[in-house]
Amino acid sequence: MMRAALFAATFAACGVSGSAVGQAADPAVINAGIQIYKVAANCWECHGWSGQGGLPFVIGELAGQNPGPALVDTKLDRAGLLEAITCGKPGSIHPVFSREAWTPALRCYGKTRADLGPDEKLPDIQTTLTEGQLQTVTTLVQQFYQGKTMTKAKCLQYFSVAQSIVCDPFP
Ligand code: HEC
């Protein structure tokens, strides 16, 4: 918790301000978050569109493994979520979404790349998100997924459609 708070403070010092803790869901922010989750960063590939976790890998050395945990079950606070999303986790396939991450300017879990051991590999950076996008997708995780149930209305919002048989089973 201490380190996560420090991370948030570092990020704030880098020009990101505002925390959505306790604020009501703003539909514009949620929709912007969905676009990042769905299109810009492909979070759904590993965490599922409904945040229940990804479909297990079927081939290769990762076969049978779940690519990403269920975001509905995460217990992290906002700073912890922001740090996990921005930095990923050494030794995991979670992407690193910021070029600043793991540098002295933006330490992750208190560390820079130079502090990582041989078993603590980080994936190469494929997609970078701006600090604003990282904040927005963190708000999405908190307000759309964490501790929440999926509803038909949220499903339709996620897929940006008026009707879908995918969404009909939800309450
Ligand atoms: C290539 C697969 C992959 C992608 C893409 C991905 N993640 Fe993850 N994510 C993971 C894995 C694997 C973990 C577990 C890391 C660990 O703790 O070892 C994880 C962990 C997390 C956690 C921490 C959960 C917890 O309780 O510890 C959050 C939050 C998260 N991801 C959100 C996101 C968001 C938001 C995006 C898109 C911006 C995203 N992830 C993209 C695979 C992925």
Residues whose N, C-alpha, C, O or C-beta is under 5 A from the ligand:
A	BS01	HEC	A41 N42 C43 C46 P67 G68 P69 T74 K75 L76 L81 A84 I85 K89 S92 I93 H94 P95 V137
